[in-house]
Amino acid sequence: MPSPRNLLYKFPLRGRVSASIGASALASAVFLSLVHVAAAAAAPGVHEKEIVVGTHVDLSGPLAAVGVAVKSGLTLAFEETNKKGGVLGRNLTLVAEDNAYDTKRAERVVNAMLSRGVFAILCATGTPAVAATMPTVLNKGILHLFPFTSADDIYVPSQPLEFTVDMPVAAQIRFGLDWILRERGDLKVGVLARDDAFGRGALDGVNAALSERKQRIVQSATYEPGARSFAAQIAALRKSGVEIVVLGAVAQETFDIARQAHARGWFPVFLCPSACYVPEVATLGGVAVSGLYAVATTPNPYPDDRDLKLRAWVKRYERRFHTVASAQALRAYLNARLFVEALRRSGPNPTQSGFARALEAMPPWRDPDFDALPVDFSPRDHIGLHTAFLAQIRSGRWLSLEAPSRQR
């Protein structure tokens, strides 16, 4: 599989124009116009009454809590859009497949979706699955939009049909660690991270934050993705006197690490990226996760939220899916609504390249029904958010600690 950094993009020719010698200018113009319309109508995933959008998420593996939430958030947004007449006369159809957080399975389901014909891959989840499939999607001339992964090397450099909303994990960790060290003073910093692109991004963020303070990491340790035992890594970090542990971990791993550290009588400060910012970590972790910090870009929605519109959305979501709403579900819902808005701006015959231009040209987009952070793209910047806030687990729930701060 080629690296996303070294892709050669191949955009298929949508139509050919030929005109006999001596044809009138008017006839030629009409012909070109018809070819243009036919080309636009023939864009993959676009049909007379329907636009097909694909996603692949983890529904059965270690990131299932996130994957199920993402699928549900997209589903709710598409259902609400279709009830209002769809987008310029077309309904939205979501094809959602389980990648099980496995690269081979992700490749199979994505190839199947591409063979069927989809307009975009929207909100795919899981760094390994995204890294394995994104090159194929882009080389087919299909949009790859707003994936749920923060690994830095997936987005650098940006590509014409590739857009992401969330900050890369290095930027998240740099922001969070700087905030904590500012508030709590200099602490001995350690890192415990997955041995993959996501974990390396977290490590990069720590190094960036500490270099500004002329500090170094006291101890770092890695583990294989999906590990459940962290005894050796915890022992090494503890022995070195680490006071704050930065985690390059997903939700289940964060939960296990915190509980195992607590069981051994070790209580460092923990900081993790947005991948661990799910309600289950706060509600099920008990005292072991109390005080854990996470960097986030979307608030965790609660039924008693002070925002009445958000409270109403939680009620709709939980009534529809019979499960607790999460920040990932809300982010997917907001991403889907952003997709719908850009699709409307693409015109009656949307194409992948036309959609990309519409998204780049949009002014900073803030969902009209929610007090969400503004998402802004440009031809030179396909990362929509450069803002974040810090959250902490207190009394079994996530509490936002600070207003968003811009990062560049």
C-alpha positions as CSV (number, residue, x, y, z in Angstrom):
1,M,0.0,0.0,0.0
2,P,1.6,3.3,-1.0
3,S,2.1,6.0,1.7
4,P,-0.5,8.8,1.8
5,R,2.6,11.1,1.4
6,N,3.6,9.7,-1.9
7,L,0.3,9.1,-3.8
8,L,-0.1,9.7,-7.5
9,Y,-3.7,10.6,-8.0
10,K,-5.5,9.4,-11.0
11,F,-8.7,11.2,-11.8
12,P,-10.8,9.4,-14.5
13,L,-11.8,11.2,-17.6
14,R,-15.6,11.7,-17.3
15,G,-16.4,12.4,-20.9
16,R,-15.0,13.0,-24.4
17,V,-16.0,15.7,-26.8
18,S,-15.8,15.5,-30.6
19,A,-17.3,17.7,-33.2
20,S,-17.3,17.4,-36.9
21,I,-15.5,20.0,-39.0
22,G,-17.9,22.8,-40.0
23,A,-20.3,22.3,-37.1
24,S,-21.9,25.5,-35.9
25,A,-20.7,27.3,-32.8
26,L,-24.2,27.0,-31.4
27,A,-24.4,23.2,-31.9
28,S,-20.9,22.8,-30.5
29,A,-21.8,24.8,-27.4
30,V,-25.0,22.8,-26.9
31,F,-23.1,19.6,-27.3
32,L,-20.5,20.6,-24.7
33,S,-23.2,21.6,-22.3
34,L,-24.9,18.2,-22.7
35,V,-21.6,16.4,-22.1
36,H,-20.9,18.5,-19.0
37,V,-24.3,17.6,-17.6
38,A,-23.9,14.0,-18.4
39,A,-20.4,13.9,-16.8
40,A,-21.7,15.5,-13.6
41,A,-24.7,13.1,-13.4
42,A,-22.3,10.2,-13.9
43,A,-20.2,11.1,-10.8
44,P,-19.8,7.9,-8.7
45,G,-22.6,7.5,-6.1
46,V,-24.8,10.2,-7.7
47,H,-28.2,8.9,-9.1
48,E,-31.3,10.6,-10.2
49,K,-33.1,10.4,-6.8
50,E,-30.3,9.3,-4.5
51,I,-26.7,10.0,-3.4
52,V,-24.9,7.1,-1.9
53,V,-22.3,7.7,0.8
54,G,-20.1,5.1,2.4
55,T,-18.5,4.7,5.8
56,H,-16.5,2.0,7.5
57,V,-16.3,2.0,11.3
58,D,-15.4,-0.4,14.1
59,L,-18.6,-2.1,15.2
60,S,-17.0,-5.2,16.8
61,G,-13.4,-4.5,17.8
62,P,-11.6,-2.4,20.4
63,L,-13.0,0.9,19.1
64,A,-16.6,-0.3,18.8
65,A,-17.9,2.3,21.3
66,V,-16.7,5.0,19.0
67,G,-17.7,3.2,15.7
68,V,-21.3,2.5,16.8
69,A,-21.6,6.1,17.9
70,V,-20.3,7.5,14.6
71,K,-22.6,5.3,12.6
72,S,-25.6,6.4,14.7
73,G,-24.7,10.1,14.4
74,L,-24.5,9.8,10.6
75,T,-27.7,7.8,10.4
76,L,-29.6,10.4,12.5
77,A,-28.4,13.3,10.4
78,F,-29.2,11.6,7.1
79,E,-32.6,10.5,8.3
80,E,-33.5,14.1,9.4
81,T,-32.2,15.5,6.0
82,N,-34.3,13.0,4.0
83,K,-37.4,13.8,6.0
84,K,-37.0,17.4,4.9
85,G,-36.7,16.4,1.2
86,G,-33.1,15.4,0.9
87,V,-30.5,17.5,-0.9
88,L,-31.8,19.3,-4.1
89,G,-34.3,16.5,-4.7
90,R,-32.1,13.6,-3.8
91,N,-32.2,11.4,-0.7
92,L,-29.0,10.4,1.1
93,T,-28.2,6.7,1.5
94,L,-25.6,5.6,4.0
95,V,-23.7,2.4,3.4
96,A,-22.0,1.5,6.7
97,E,-19.7,-1.4,7.1
98,D,-17.8,-2.9,10.0
99,N,-14.0,-2.7,9.6
100,A,-13.5,-4.4,13.1
101,Y,-10.4,-2.1,13.5
102,D,-8.6,-4.5,11.1
103,T,-6.7,-3.3,8.0
104,K,-7.5,-6.3,5.8
105,R,-11.2,-6.2,6.6
106,A,-11.2,-2.5,6.0
107,E,-9.7,-3.0,2.6
108,R,-12.3,-5.5,1.6
109,V,-15.3,-3.5,2.7
110,V,-13.9,-0.3,1.1
111,N,-13.2,-2.0,-2.2
112,A,-16.8,-3.4,-2.2
113,M,-18.2,0.1,-1.6
114,L,-16.0,1.6,-4.3
115,S,-17.2,-1.1,-6.7
116,R,-20.8,-0.3,-5.9
117,G,-20.2,3.4,-6.4
118,V,-20.2,5.9,-3.5
119,F,-19.9,9.7,-3.7
120,A,-17.7,9.9,-0.6
121,I,-16.3,7.9,2.3
122,L,-17.5,9.9,5.3
123,C,-16.3,9.6,8.9
124,A,-14.3,6.4,8.7
125,T,-12.9,5.4,12.1
126,G,-9.7,3.9,13.3
127,T,-6.1,4.9,12.4
128,P,-5.0,1.6,10.9
129,A,-8.1,1.1,8.9
130,V,-8.0,4.7,7.6
131,A,-4.3,4.5,6.7
132,A,-4.8,1.3,4.8
133,T,-7.8,2.4,2.7
134,M,-7.5,6.2,2.2
135,P,-5.0,5.9,-0.7
136,T,-7.3,3.6,-2.6
137,V,-10.3,5.9,-2.0
138,L,-8.4,9.0,-3.2
139,N,-6.8,7.3,-6.2
140,K,-10.3,6.3,-7.4
141,G,-11.3,10.0,-7.3
142,I,-13.6,9.6,-4.4
143,L,-13.9,12.1,-1.5
144,H,-12.4,11.0,1.8
145,L,-14.1,13.2,4.4
146,F,-13.8,13.8,8.1
147,P,-12.3,10.5,9.4
148,F,-12.2,9.7,13.1
149,T,-8.4,9.4,13.4
150,S,-5.9,12.0,14.5
151,A,-2.7,10.5,13.3
152,D,-0.6,13.3,11.8
153,D,0.9,11.5,8.9
154,I,-2.5,10.7,7.4
155,Y,-3.1,14.4,6.7
156,V,0.4,15.8,5.7
157,P,0.5,16.9,3.0
158,S,-3.2,17.5,2.3
159,Q,-4.7,16.1,-0.9
160,P,-7.4,17.6,-3.2
161,L,-10.2,15.3,-2.1
162,E,-9.1,14.7,1.5
163,F,-10.6,16.8,4.4
164,T,-10.5,16.3,8.1
165,V,-12.3,18.2,10.9
166,D,-10.4,17.3,14.1
167,M,-6.9,18.4,15.0
168,P,-4.1,15.9,14.5
169,V,-3.1,14.1,17.7
170,A,0.2,15.9,18.0
171,A,-1.5,19.2,18.1
172,Q,-4.0,17.9,20.6
173,I,-1.4,16.6,23.0
174,R,0.8,19.7,22.6
175,F,-2.2,21.9,23.6
176,G,-3.3,19.7,26.5
177,L,0.1,19.1,28.0
178,D,1.0,22.8,27.8
179,W,-2.2,23.7,29.6
180,I,-1.6,21.2,32.4
181,L,2.0,22.2,32.9
182,R,1.0,25.9,33.0
183,E,-1.7,25.2,35.6
184,R,0.1,22.6,37.8
185,G,3.8,23.6,37.4
186,D,6.6,21.5,35.9
187,L,5.9,17.8,36.3
188,K,8.0,14.8,35.3
189,V,6.5,13.7,32.0
190,G,6.2,10.1,30.7
191,V,4.6,8.6,27.7
192,L,2.7,5.4,27.2
193,A,1.5,4.9,23.7
194,R,0.5,2.5,21.0
195,D,3.2,1.3,18.7
196,D,1.6,2.8,15.6
197,A,1.1,6.1,13.8
198,F,-1.4,7.3,16.4
199,G,0.9,6.6,19.3
200,R,3.8,8.3,17.5
201,G,1.7,11.3,16.9
202,A,1.1,11.6,20.7
203,L,4.8,11.3,21.3
204,D,5.5,14.0,18.8
205,G,3.1,16.3,20.6
206,V,4.8,15.7,23.9
207,N,8.2,16.4,22.4
208,A,6.9,19.6,20.9
209,A,5.4,20.9,24.1
210,L,8.5,20.0,26.2
211,S,11.0,21.5,23.7
212,E,9.5,24.9,24.3
213,R,10.1,24.5,28.0
214,K,13.6,22.9,27.5
215,Q,12.4,19.7,29.2
216,R,12.7,16.1,28.2
217,I,10.6,13.0,28.5
218,V,11.6,11.1,31.7
219,Q,10.4,7.7,30.5
220,S,8.5,6.4,27.5
221,A,7.0,3.0,26.8
222,T,5.0,1.5,24.0
223,Y,2.6,-1.4,23.5
224,E,1.0,-3.3,20.7
225,P,-2.5,-2.1,19.6
226,G,-5.2,-4.0,21.4
227,A,-3.0,-5.0,24.4
228,R,-4.9,-5.5,27.7
229,S,-2.0,-5.9,30.2
230,F,0.3,-2.9,30.9
231,A,2.1,-4.1,34.0
232,A,5.6,-3.9,32.7
233,Q,5.1,-0.4,31.2
234,I,3.4,0.9,34.3
235,A,6.3,-0.4,36.5
236,A,8.9,1.3,34.3
237,L,7.1,4.6,34.3
238,R,6.5,4.5,38.1
239,K,10.2,3.5,38.8
240,S,11.4,6.5,36.8
241,G,9.4,8.9,39.0
242,V,6.9,10.0,36.3
243,E,4.2,12.4,37.6
244,I,2.1,12.8,34.4
245,V,1.6,10.1,31.9
246,V,0.6,11.2,28.4
247,L,-1.3,8.4,26.7
248,G,-1.4,7.7,23.0
249,A,-4.3,5.3,23.6
250,V,-7.9,4.7,22.5
251,A,-10.8,4.5,25.0
252,Q,-10.5,0.8,26.1
253,E,-6.8,1.0,26.5
254,T,-7.1,4.2,28.5
255,F,-9.6,2.5,30.8
256,D,-7.4,-0.5,31.3
257,I,-4.2,1.5,32.0
258,A,-5.8,3.8,34.6
259,R,-7.4,0.8,36.4
260,Q,-4.2,-1.2,36.4
261,A,-2.2,1.8,37.7
262,H,-4.7,2.4,40.4
263,A,-4.7,-1.3,41.4
264,R,-0.9,-1.0,42.0
265,G,-1.3,2.0,44.2
266,W,0.1,4.5,41.6
267,F,-1.8,7.7,40.9
268,P,-0.1,9.9,38.3
269,V,-1.9,12.5,36.3
270,F,-3.2,11.1,33.0
271,L,-3.7,13.0,29.8
272,C,-5.1,11.5,26.6
273,P,-6.3,12.7,23.2
274,S,-9.9,12.9,22.0
275,A,-9.9,9.1,21.3
276,C,-10.5,8.4,25.0
277,Y,-13.1,11.2,25.4
278,V,-16.2,8.8,25.6
279,P,-18.8,8.6,28.3
280,E,-18.0,5.0,29.2
281,V,-14.5,5.9,30.4
282,A,-16.0,8.3,32.9
283,T,-19.0,6.3,34.0
284,L,-17.4,2.8,34.3
285,G,-13.8,3.8,35.4
286,G,-14.8,4.8,38.9
287,V,-12.1,6.3,41.1
288,A,-9.3,5.0,38.9
289,V,-10.1,7.5,36.2
290,S,-11.1,10.4,38.4
291,G,-9.1,13.4,37.4
292,L,-8.1,12.0,34.0
293,Y,-7.7,14.8,31.3
294,A,-8.6,14.6,27.7
295,V,-8.3,17.1,24.8
296,A,-11.6,17.5,22.9
297,T,-13.1,19.5,20.1
298,T,-16.8,18.5,20.7
299,P,-18.5,18.5,24.1
300,N,-19.8,15.3,25.5
301,P,-23.6,15.7,25.4
302,Y,-25.6,15.1,28.6
303,P,-29.4,14.9,29.0
304,D,-29.2,17.7,31.6
305,D,-26.9,20.0,29.5
306,R,-27.5,23.7,30.0
307,D,-27.9,24.1,26.2
308,L,-31.5,23.4,25.6
309,K,-31.0,22.5,21.9
310,L,-28.2,20.1,22.8
311,R,-30.4,18.6,25.5
312,A,-33.2,18.1,22.9
313,W,-30.7,16.4,20.5
314,V,-29.6,14.0,23.2
315,K,-33.3,13.1,23.7
316,R,-33.8,12.5,20.0
317,Y,-30.6,10.4,19.7
318,E,-31.2,8.3,22.8
319,R,-34.8,7.7,21.8
320,R,-33.7,6.6,18.3
321,F,-30.8,4.3,19.3
322,H,-31.6,3.4,22.9
323,T,-28.1,4.2,24.0
324,V,-26.2,7.0,25.7
325,A,-25.1,9.9,23.4
326,S,-21.4,10.7,23.1
327,A,-19.1,13.4,21.8
328,Q,-18.3,11.1,18.8
329,A,-22.0,10.6,18.0
330,L,-22.5,14.4,18.1
331,R,-19.3,15.1,16.1
332,A,-20.5,12.6,13.4
333,Y,-23.9,14.2,13.3
334,L,-22.3,17.7,12.9
335,N,-20.0,16.4,10.3
336,A,-22.9,14.9,8.3
337,R,-24.7,18.3,8.5
338,L,-21.6,20.0,7.2
339,F,-21.5,17.5,4.4
340,V,-25.1,18.2,3.5
341,E,-24.4,22.0,3.5
342,A,-21.4,21.6,1.2
343,L,-23.4,19.2,-1.1
344,R,-26.2,21.8,-1.4
345,R,-23.6,24.4,-2.4
346,S,-22.2,22.0,-5.1
347,G,-25.2,22.5,-7.2
348,P,-27.8,20.2,-8.9
349,N,-25.2,17.9,-10.5
350,P,-22.5,17.4,-7.8
351,T,-19.1,15.9,-8.6
352,Q,-16.3,15.0,-6.2
353,S,-14.1,17.9,-7.4
354,G,-17.0,20.3,-7.3
355,F,-17.8,19.4,-3.8
356,A,-14.2,19.9,-2.7
357,R,-14.3,23.4,-4.2
358,A,-17.5,24.2,-2.5
359,L,-16.1,23.1,0.8
360,E,-13.0,25.2,0.4
361,A,-15.0,28.2,-0.5
362,M,-17.5,28.1,2.4
363,P,-17.0,30.7,5.1
364,P,-16.3,29.3,8.6
365,W,-19.2,27.0,9.3
366,R,-20.9,26.9,12.6
367,D,-23.9,24.6,12.9
368,P,-27.0,26.8,13.1
369,D,-28.6,24.7,15.9
370,F,-25.5,24.1,18.1
371,D,-22.9,26.2,19.8
372,A,-20.1,24.2,18.2
373,L,-16.6,25.3,17.2
374,P,-16.5,26.8,13.7
375,V,-15.1,24.6,11.0
376,D,-13.1,26.3,8.3
377,F,-11.4,25.0,5.2
378,S,-9.4,26.7,2.4
379,P,-7.6,25.5,-0.7
380,R,-4.3,25.4,1.3
381,D,-5.7,24.0,4.5
382,H,-7.9,20.9,4.6
383,I,-7.9,20.6,8.4
384,G,-11.2,22.2,9.6
385,L,-10.5,22.8,13.3
386,H,-7.5,24.4,14.9
387,T,-9.2,24.8,18.2
388,A,-9.7,22.6,21.2
389,F,-10.5,22.5,24.9
390,L,-9.5,20.4,27.9
391,A,-11.9,18.2,29.7
392,Q,-11.5,16.3,33.0
393,I,-13.4,13.4,34.7
394,R,-15.1,14.6,37.9
395,S,-17.8,12.7,39.7
396,G,-18.3,10.2,36.9
397,R,-18.7,12.7,34.1
398,W,-16.6,14.8,31.7
399,L,-16.3,18.5,32.7
400,S,-15.0,21.1,30.2
401,L,-12.3,23.2,31.8
402,E,-11.4,25.9,29.4
403,A,-12.7,27.8,26.4
404,P,-11.3,26.8,23.0
405,S,-7.7,28.0,22.2
406,R,-6.5,28.3,18.6
407,Q,-3.6,26.2,17.5
408,R,-1.6,26.6,14.3
